[in-house]
Amino acid sequence: MNEGLHTKVAHDEVDTKHYGAVTMPIYQNSLFAFENHESFDHAMQDVLAATVYSRGNNPTVQYLEGKIAELEEAERARCFASGMAAIAGSLHALLRSGDHVICVNQAYGPTRQFLDELSERYRVEVTYVDGCMLSDFEEQLRPHTRLIYLESPTSGLFQLQDLEGVAALARREGVLTMIDSSWATPCYQRPLNWGIDLVLHSMTKYFSGHSDCLGGVVAGRADLIDEIANKGYMLFGGVMTPHTASLMIRGLRTLPLRMERHHSSGLIIAEFMEKHPLVNRVNHPGLPSHPQHALACKQLDGYGSLFSFETQLSAEMLKKWADALRYFRIGVSWGGFESLVTVGQTPASRNATGNNPSVARLYIGLEDPQTLIGDIEQAWEHVIGT
Ligand SMILES: *Cc1c(COP(=O)(O)O)cnc(C)c1O
């Protein structure tokens, strides 16, 4: 864990503007009025910084953005209504017709769908690469490549990309880099320090931490964030509400604390799964068996608690196992207090062997890990007997 993280989220200067309130008040207003037209005109000339209208700036949201920028060691951050609003808004702001994008093929599904839309409608060229090797990116570079889009680790197979290597390659070629870092949070991965240009998160996951609101954020250099703010943010209007920002601020106070718990519980259960005779492999970057474990040790300070495992059982059997679980709920998303499970097919890239193992994704919440292990065991017994 980065030194000072707990202090960064817990500590604020006394804010004399708000009667010394220790939490940021919710500014529940759409517009801001001015004493005279001169100050209004002045603010209108600086809409990116001034509080004029809450689709542009709102003090509650700005407070949160400042905190995240601090955690990511970024010049600036912008919060959106959801992770997808941050992704779509940023991509739309930065890409033009004729640009080429290299994206990891395991990127979040809707991110790929959005890039495919840009490709079909606006002639943005997209190339998907595995991304585990630096050469995957190098080989696909073209004169009009504008952006390399990363997600590390990915949220299905938990593959990593070499952030320092990709950033150096991209800088040399004048290409922008952007990463979805939702899994690691700024507690465990600070991509800007490796030279990546923009980092984004689905705040719906660990930042919120309580499965009660949606949000997204993008952080990076001021010029890039301002360009995104001017276009993808203001014009799409998918902004975070002050109410949501207040919930996110509350989540942020305990983010490093919760991440420590997720880190350790996730590893305990991943190690337990790896020993189970019915499990072929566990996809968790923190396990020494993960093919990119050395890279994980280099660029991550800790681990998220979302991982997957593969088994020879049919998907049908695995779904029966999921049904028998009492503490893991069946559902999408992750990052909250509650453990979750979903069952699916092994991604095509691993299906070369001809047999068709199934895969389950586990999210380890804040419950006692021994309770969760007991739950997993009783569910196996339920499905296969002893
Ligand atoms: C959930 C998720 C998103 C999208 O975030 P929303 O807040 O649901 O829009 C993006 N990337 C990853 C890795 C996610 O898990």
The ligand as a Gaussian input file, in Angstrom:
#p B3LYP/6-31G(d) Opt

LIG

0 1
 C      -18.452000      -2.110000     -14.428000
 C      -17.252000      -1.820000     -15.255000
 C      -17.238000      -0.745000     -16.138000
 C      -18.445000       0.126000     -16.397000
 O      -18.817000       0.862000     -15.297000
 P      -20.327000       1.343000     -15.022000
 O      -20.188000       2.158000     -13.802000
 O      -21.150000       0.095000     -14.856000
 O      -20.770000       2.112000     -16.209000
 C      -16.063000      -0.489000     -16.821000
 N      -14.973000      -1.259000     -16.652000
 C      -14.958000      -2.311000     -15.815000
 C      -13.719000      -3.118000     -15.680000
 C      -16.101000      -2.635000     -15.097000
 O      -16.100000      -3.699000     -14.282000

